[in-house]
Amino acid sequence: MRKALPIVALTSLLAASAFASYTIVLKDGTRYVAKSKWTVTNGKALITLESGQTLQLDPNLIDAAQSEKLTNLGIRDATIINLNPVQSSNPASTRPAQPSLGTNVHLRNLPGETPAPKATPTPSSANAPAVALKAGAVPDMAIEKFKVAFENVGIFEQNVISTGGTSLRAELTADNEEKVFNAISATSFLMVRNAGVAGANLEMVELFMKTTNGGAAGRFQMTRADAEALDKHTISQQEYFVRKVLY
């Protein structure tokens, strides 16, 4: 019976490929199954997924030759990224639920800080240690908290700097969609809590994300209102990406 399982899985995959209209492959290896080939409008590649959702990407991120090849072969990716897994009606295609950001991002204490009480599940600026603030700059401790948070969600190539008393700029290398959304989540999580640093006030964080090969992965100017909407789940990360991405 166990030997039959691979054959069943392969048969299911081949049968499913007959329904794929166009397989789109990005240069970082990410694949999407679309209703048709992408079109370029105002410098952006528009992709309509089988689910009916629409993506806007930099055309330079698409591997046109590989996309054409896989489409002609009838190959579709068995691990396609689902932009709305919660609403998927097909349990087999639903990705495992991602852990909440609180399980990935921790405002852990830096050297010299007083440990926060363990009974407090969500750090906030109300119980964070007071620090000396530089005039016209975000506190260094808050910047360090952002760096640690990005590392916690798998983003290690980064440069976070203060661009004013209430603003930051974060340059990140994010090679796939998951890391892009993780960066958006981590940023909103920290912004609404002012990174857990007393006296800090974050009103704007600029995110400049790129791939390892230098391609654009998304640029955003996240305001406090944006961060609060994301943190309260009144807008999803995917909706925020489509509405707010800048190229």
Residue pairs with C-beta under 8 A, 6 or more apart in sequence:
13 76
13 78
16 76
17 74
17 75
17 76
18 74
19 50
20 33
20 50
20 71
20 74
20 76
21 33
21 34
21 35
21 36
21 50
22 33
22 34
22 35
22 36
22 37
22 67
22 71
23 31
23 32
23 33
23 34
23 67
23 70
23 71
23 75
23 76
23 77
24 31
24 32
24 33
24 34
24 37
24 38
24 47
24 62
24 67
25 31
25 62
25 63
25 66
25 67
25 70
26 32
26 57
26 61
26 62
26 63
27 61
27 62
27 63
27 211
27 213
27 215
28 61
28 175
28 176
28 211
28 212
28 213
28 215
29 176
30 81
30 176
30 177
31 70
31 76
31 77
31 79
31 80
32 47
32 49
32 55
32 77
32 80
32 81
33 49
33 50
33 76
33 77
33 80
34 47
34 48
34 49
34 50
35 48
35 49
35 50
36 48
37 67
37 71
38 45
38 46
38 47
38 57
38 59
38 62
39 45
39 46
40 46
40 59
43 59
43 247
44 56
44 57
44 58
44 59
44 247
45 56
45 57
45 58
45 59
45 61
45 62
46 54
46 55
46 56
47 54
47 55
47 56
47 57
48 54
49 55
49 83
51 82
51 83
51 84
51 88
53 83
53 84
53 238
54 242
55 83
55 242
56 242
56 245
58 215
58 216
58 247
60 215
60 216
61 211
61 215
61 216
61 217
70 76
80 93
81 95
81 177
81 178
82 88
82 93
82 94
82 95
83 238
84 236
84 238
85 94
85 95
85 97
86 97
88 94
101 185
101 186
101 189
102 121
102 122
102 189
104 152
104 153
104 182
104 186
105 149
105 152
105 153
105 185
105 186
105 189
105 190
106 148
106 149
106 152
107 116
107 123
107 128
107 145
107 148
107 149
107 190
107 193
107 195
107 196
108 148
109 115
109 116
110 141
110 144
110 145
110 148
113 129
113 141
114 129
116 123
116 127
116 128
116 196
117 127
120 127
122 193
123 193
123 196
124 193
124 194
124 196
125 193
125 194
125 195
125 196
125 197
125 198
125 199
125 200
126 198
128 196
128 197
128 198
129 197
129 198
130 198
130 199
131 139
131 141
131 197
131 198
131 199
132 139
133 139
133 199
133 200
134 140
135 165
136 164
136 165
137 162
137 164
137 165
138 162
138 164
138 165
138 166
138 167
138 168
138 200
138 202
139 197
139 199
139 200
141 195
141 197
141 200
142 168
142 194
142 195
142 197
142 200
142 202
143 160
143 161
143 162
143 168
145 190
145 195
145 196
145 197
146 160
146 168
146 170
146 186
146 187
146 190
146 195
147 158
147 160
149 186
149 189
149 190
150 156
150 158
150 160
150 170
150 172
150 183
150 186
151 158
152 186
153 179
153 182
153 183
153 185
153 186
154 179
154 182
155 172
155 173
155 174
155 179
155 182
155 183
156 173
157 172
157 173
157 212
158 170
158 171
158 172
158 173
159 170
159 171
160 168
160 169
160 170
160 171
161 168
161 169
162 168
162 169
163 169
163 206
164 204
165 201
166 201
166 202
166 203
166 204
167 202
167 203
167 204
167 205
167 206
168 202
168 204
168 205
168 206
169 205
169 206
169 208
170 183
170 187
170 205
170 206
170 207
170 208
171 208
171 209
171 210
172 183
172 207
172 208
172 209
172 210
173 209
173 210
173 211
173 212
174 180
174 182
174 183
174 209
174 210
174 211
174 217
174 218
175 211
175 212
175 217
180 209
180 217
180 218
180 241
181 237
181 238
181 241
183 207
183 209
184 207
184 220
184 222
184 230
184 237
184 240
184 241
185 230
185 237
187 205
187 207
187 222
187 227
188 222
188 226
188 227
188 228
188 230
188 231
189 231
190 196
190 202
191 202
191 205
191 222
191 224
191 227
192 224
192 227
192 228
192 231
194 200
194 201
194 202
195 202
202 224
203 223
203 224
204 221
204 222
204 223
204 224
205 221
205 222
205 227
206 219
206 220
206 221
206 222
207 218
207 219
207 220
207 221
207 222
208 219
209 216
209 217
209 218
209 219
210 216
210 217
211 217
216 247
218 241
218 245
218 246
218 247
219 245
219 246
219 247
220 240
220 244
220 245
220 246
221 244
221 246
222 244
226 235
226 240
226 244
229 235
229 240
230 237
230 240
235 243
